Amino acid sequence: MLKKMLMILGKSNPASEETELLQFVLDLAVDKVKNYCHIKIIPKELENTVVRIAADLWRTEGYGSEEKPKEVTAVRRGDVSTSFASVSASEAVQSDFLNKYKGELNSFRKLKWQ
């Protein structure tokens, strides 16, 4: 799955530190999917979805860059002015995760007994 993620992110030859960080994000995505679906093993059919989630996590949380992701809060056209505010990464990731992949993940979701 790491090779697929590298291909999606356009990283052909990452440094070893970056590879470790990519693996961490991929593991995080795997954990999120396992927890959401209440499964212990990721089925082959879900691997591409997990890689896409990991790539979205990478981009949204700004891993591999020193800048935090920002959203535009105000735009003024006369004398061009744009204001940015930091996005809460956890809020953005949670909403993207649930909304964007819910349909795909629900097919594999199991009932959890207490």
SERO-4910 file (N, C-alpha, C, O; in steps of 0.05 Angstrom, whole numbers):
BEGIN
 pado doro    nc1    nc2    nc3   cac1   cac2   cac3    cc1    cc2    cc3    oc1    oc2    oc3
  Met    A     16    -24      0      0      0      0     17     25      0      9     46    -11
  Leu    A     41     23     12     59     47     13     67     55    -15     69     79    -21
  Lys    A     72     36    -33     80     43    -60     58     58    -75     62     77    -90
  Lys    A     33     49    -70     10     62    -83      8     91    -72      2    109    -88
  Met    A     12     94    -46     10    121    -34     32    139    -46     27    162    -52
  Leu    A     56    129    -48     78    145    -60     71    153    -88     77    176    -96
  Met    A     59    135   -103     51    142   -131     30    163   -132     31    182   -148
  Ile    A     10    161   -114    -12    181   -113     -1    209   -106     -9    229   -117
  Leu    A     18    209    -87     29    235    -77     51    245    -96     61    267    -92
  Gly    A     59    229   -116     79    238   -135    107    239   -123    124    255   -130
  Lys    A    113    220   -104    139    219    -91    153    194   -101    147    172    -91
  Ser    A    171    197   -119    184    173   -131    208    164   -114    213    140   -113
  Asn    A    221    182   -100    245    175    -84    246    191    -59    263    209    -56
  Pro    A    229    186    -39    228    202    -15    252    195      4    263    173      2
  Ala    A    259    214     21    280    210     40    270    190     61    246    186     64
  Ser    A    289    178     76    280    157     95    262    168    117    244    154    126
  Glu    A    267    193    126    249    205    146    221    209    135    202    204    149
  Glu    A    220    217    110    194    221     98    180    195     93    155    193     96
  Thr    A    195    174     87    183    147     83    171    138    109    149    126    109
  Glu    A    185    142    131    174    134    158    149    150    164    130    139    175
  Leu    A    148    176    157    125    192    162    101    183    144     79    182    153
  Leu    A    107    176    119     87    165    101     75    139    112     51    135    111
  Gln    A     93    122    123     83     97    134     66    102    159     46     88    163
  Phe    A     73    122    175     57    129    198     29    138    190     10    129    201
  Val    A     28    155    170      2    165    160    -15    142    148    -39    141    152
  Leu    A     -2    124    134    -16    101    123    -26     83    146    -49     73    145
  Asp    A    -10     78    167    -19     63    190    -42     76    204    -61     63    213
  Leu    A    -41    103    205    -63    118    217    -89    114    202   -110    111    214
  Ala    A    -87    115    175   -111    111    158   -121     82    162   -146     78    163
  Val    A   -104     63    164   -112     35    168   -127     33    194   -148     20    196
  Asp    A   -116     45    215   -129     44    241   -157     57    241   -176     47    252
  Lys    A   -159     80    227   -184     94    225   -205     76    211   -228     75    220
  Val    A   -197     63    190   -216     46    175   -224     22    191   -247     15    192
  Lys    A   -204     10    204   -210    -14    221   -229     -6    244   -248    -21    250
  Asn    A   -225     17    256   -242     26    278   -270     33    268   -290     26    281
  Tyr    A   -272     46    246   -298     54    235   -314     30    226   -338     28    231
  Cys    A   -300     11    213   -314    -13    203   -317    -36    223   -331    -55    218
  His    A   -303    -34    245   -303    -55    266   -292    -81    254   -304   -102    258
  Ile    A   -269    -79    240   -257   -102    228   -228   -104    238   -217    -84    247
  Lys    A   -216   -128    236   -188   -132    245   -169   -132    222   -145   -127    226
  Ile    A   -178   -139    198   -161   -141    175   -173   -125    152   -197   -126    148
  Ile    A   -157   -109    138   -167    -94    115   -170   -113     91   -150   -124     83
  Pro    A   -194   -115     81   -198   -132     57   -184   -120     32   -181    -95     31
  Lys    A   -177   -136     14   -164   -127    -11   -180   -105    -25   -169    -87    -36
  Glu    A   -206   -108    -24   -224    -88    -38   -223    -61    -25   -231    -41    -38
  Leu    A   -213    -59      0   -212    -33     14   -184    -20     12   -181      3     21
  Glu    A   -165    -34      2   -137    -24      2   -135      3    -13   -122     22     -2
  Asn    A   -147      6    -36   -145     31    -51   -158     54    -35   -148     77    -36
  Thr    A   -180     48    -22   -194     68     -6   -176     77     17   -174    101     23
  Val    A   -163     58     30   -144     65     52   -122     83     42   -114    102     56
  Val    A   -111     76     19    -89     92      8    -99    121      2    -85    140      7
  Arg    A   -123    123     -9   -134    150    -15   -139    166     11   -134    190     12
  Ile    A   -148    152     32   -152    165     58   -125    175     68   -123    197     78
  Ala    A   -105    158     67    -78    165     76    -67    189     61    -55    207     72
  Ala    A    -71    189     35    -62    212     18    -77    237     26    -65    259     28
  Asp    A   -103    235     31   -118    258     41   -108    268     68   -106    292     73
  Leu    A   -102    249     86    -91    256    112    -65    271    109    -60    291    122
  Trp    A    -48    261     91    -22    273     86    -25    302     77    -12    320     87
  Arg    A    -43    306     58    -47    333     47    -61    352     67    -53    374     71
  Thr    A    -82    341     80    -98    358     98    -83    367    123    -85    390    131
  Glu    A    -68    349    134    -54    355    159    -27    367    154    -13    375    173
  Gly    A    -19    370    129      6    383    122     31    368    130     51    381    135
  Tyr    A     29    341    130     54    326    136     74    331    114     66    335     91
  Gly    A     99    331    121    120    335    101    125    364     95    143    370     79
  Ser    A    110    383    106    115    411    102    114    425    129    102    415    148
  Glu    A    126    448    130    127    462    155    102    480    159     97    488    182
  Glu    A     88    486    138     65    503    140     40    487    147     36    464    137
  Lys    A     23    498    163     -3    486    170    -22    493    147    -20    514    135
  Pro    A    -42    475    142    -61    482    121    -78    506    130    -84    510    154
  Lys    A    -85    523    111   -100    547    117   -124    549    100   -125    539     77
  Glu    A   -145    563    110   -168    568     94   -172    598     91   -164    613    109
  Val    A   -183    606     69   -188    635     64   -211    644     81   -233    632     81
  Thr    A   -207    666     96   -229    677    113   -240    702    101   -264    709    106
  Ala    A   -224    717     86   -234    742     74   -219    748     48   -195    744     47
  Val    A   -234    758     29   -221    766      3   -232    794     -3   -256    798     -3
  Arg    A   -214    813     -9   -222    840    -18   -210    844    -46   -186    839    -49
  Arg    A   -226    853    -65   -216    855    -92   -203    881    -99   -184    882   -114
  Gly    A   -213    903    -87   -199    929    -91   -173    929    -76   -174    925    -51
  Asp    A   -151    932    -88   -124    931    -77   -118    902    -67   -101    899    -50
  Val    A   -130    882    -78   -126    854    -73   -116    847    -46    -92    850    -41
  Ser    A   -133    838    -29   -125    830     -2   -138    803      4   -162    800      0
  Thr    A   -123    784     14   -133    758     21   -125    751     50   -101    754     56
  Ser    A   -143    742     66   -137    735     94   -140    705     97   -159    693     87
  Phe    A   -122    693    112   -122    664    117   -125    659    147   -116    675    164
  Ala    A   -137    636    154   -139    627    182   -130    598    182   -135    583    163
  Ser    A   -117    590    204   -109    562    206   -134    544    209   -153    551    224
  Val    A   -134    522    195   -155    503    197   -148    483    218   -125    474    220
  Ser    A   -167    476    235   -163    455    254   -161    429    238   -181    419    227
  Ala    A   -137    418    237   -132    394    221   -150    371    229   -160    357    211
  Ser    A   -154    367    254   -170    344    263   -199    347    254   -212    328    246
  Glu    A   -210    372    254   -237    376    245   -239    371    215   -258    358    206
  Ala    A   -220    381    200   -221    378    171   -218    348    164   -233    339    146
  Val    A   -200    334    177   -196    306    170   -220    289    178   -229    272    162
  Gln    A   -232    294    201   -255    279    210   -279    283    191   -292    264    183
  Ser    A   -284    308    183   -307    312    166   -302    300    138   -320    289    126
  Asp    A   -277    303    128   -271    291    102   -273    261    103   -284    248     86
  Phe    A   -262    249    124   -262    221    127   -290    210    128   -296    191    113
  Leu    A   -307    221    144   -334    211    147   -351    216    122   -365    198    113
  Asn    A   -349    240    111   -366    247     89   -357    235     62   -373    226     46
  Lys    A   -332    236     58   -321    229     31   -320    198     27   -324    189      5
  Tyr    A   -316    183     48   -312    154     45   -333    137     58   -332    113     58
  Lys    A   -353    150     70   -374    136     84   -388    115     67   -392     92     76
  Gly    A   -394    122     42   -408    103     25   -391     78     19   -402     56     19
  Glu    A   -365     82     15   -348     59      9   -344     42     34   -343     17     33
  Leu    A   -340     55     57   -334     41     81   -358     27     93   -356      5    105
  Asn    A   -382     38     89   -406     25    100   -411     -3     89   -423    -19    102
  Ser    A   -401     -8     65   -405    -35     53   -389    -56     69   -396    -80     69
  Phe    A   -368    -47     83   -351    -66     98   -355    -64    128   -343    -78    144
  Arg    A   -373    -46    137   -377    -41    165   -393    -64    177   -412    -73    166
  Lys    A   -384    -72    201   -397    -94    215   -410    -83    241   -402    -63    251
  Leu    A   -429    -98    250   -443    -91    275   -424    -97    298   -412   -118    299
  Lys    A   -422    -79    317   -405    -83    340   -422    -90    364   -441    -75    371
  Trp    A   -416   -112    376   -430   -120    400   -416   -111    424   -391   -113    426
  Gln    A   -430   -101    444   -418    -91    469   -412   -114    488   -402   -109    510
***
